[in-house]
Amino acid sequence: MTRYIIVRILQALPVILAVITATFFLVRMAPGGPFDSEKAVMPEVKAALEARYKLDQPILAQYFSYLSDLREGDFGPSFKYPGRSVNELIAAGMPITAELGLYALIFAVLLGGVTGVIASLRPNSWVDHIPMTLAMIGICVPSFLLGPSLVLLFGVHLDWFPVSGWGDIPGDKVLPSITLGAAYAAYVSRLSRAGMLEVLSQDYIRTARAKGLAEWRVITRHALRGGLLPLVAFMGPAFAGLLSGSFVVETIFQVPGLGRFYVQAAFNRDYTMILGTTIFLSTLIVIFNLLSDVLAAWMNPRIRSDLLDHD
């Protein structure tokens, strides 16, 4: 297992380096610059700003200088927030984004897991067809359409929940969490249904039923652990996807998370903010993928034995 984890980490390092390199050069190829604005800036002032942020150096020198700072965990200063570093901005916005992602993941797992398990118990019946049809619709409907629809229905017409903001009121978190988690709930539902159907057809399940065990005991004690194994492998990438894919939802509901800084950085050509956020989220995706693979190996004896044989 230890060898497997080390190999996965070594495989992830070139991926992260490729993300850093591609993002660094792509943002500089985009039209405009961080100090371009509608109001003209005096040439000497612009030159001083570029010298301060090392933009007057050759691009390769800038690249290696950035890598050198990155080794110490420094994402650099923000071009559009004077006096504040990218590390500070990420630290300010990430807790809210993580909270939104956690609520969305809980919603997705509860709704998707329950409907998937129920659908697997009555395959090819209306109990199966209805949730799977809704799951397909949930996958197809984008968040920028679902969010305003929920706002109109539950925020404007029914006046049940606030339409924007992220405060101490629990109602503030309902619509953004549902909007962000709806598509993942659909994936969870389909994964849990498929996993349960596969397990329920195994010989040991038939043996448990032949011994006269109650159906609920067969499901809860014998089928759920193996049936939900695909869901465990999906959890890591899902949470990473929720964190990195919350920008649209944060914009719709005016949630003051990391997405706000990232969207503004794209418009402002804030190179360091774009780079820092992209690297940070990419690293999270790699970490959560690794954790989900390790947890799946721990839960599956066959995978665990294969890994131990290679250690």
HELIX and SHEET records of a PDB file:
HELIX    1   1 THR A    2  MET A   29  1                                  28    
HELIX    2   2 PRO A   43  ARG A   52  1                                  10    
HELIX    3   3 ILE A   59  LEU A   70  1                                  12    
HELIX    4   4 VAL A   86  LEU A  121  1                                  36    
HELIX    5   5 TRP A  126  CYS A  140  1                                  15    
HELIX    6   6 SER A  143  LEU A  150  1                                   8    
HELIX    7   7 VAL A  151  HIS A  157  3                                   7    
HELIX    8   8 PRO A  170  LYS A  173  5                                   4    
HELIX    9   9 VAL A  174  LEU A  200  1                                  27    
HELIX   10  10 ASP A  203  ALA A  210  1                                   8    
HELIX   11  11 GLU A  215  ARG A  217  1                                   3    
HELIX   12  12 VAL A  218  ALA A  223  3                                   6    
HELIX   13  13 LEU A  224  GLY A  227  1                                   4    
HELIX   14  14 LEU A  229  SER A  244  1                                  16    
HELIX   15  15 PHE A  247  ILE A  252  1                                   6    
HELIX   16  16 LEU A  258  ASN A  268  1                                  11    
HELIX   17  17 TYR A  271  MET A  299  1                                  29    
HELIX   18  18 PRO A  301  HIS A  310  1                                  10    
END                                                                             
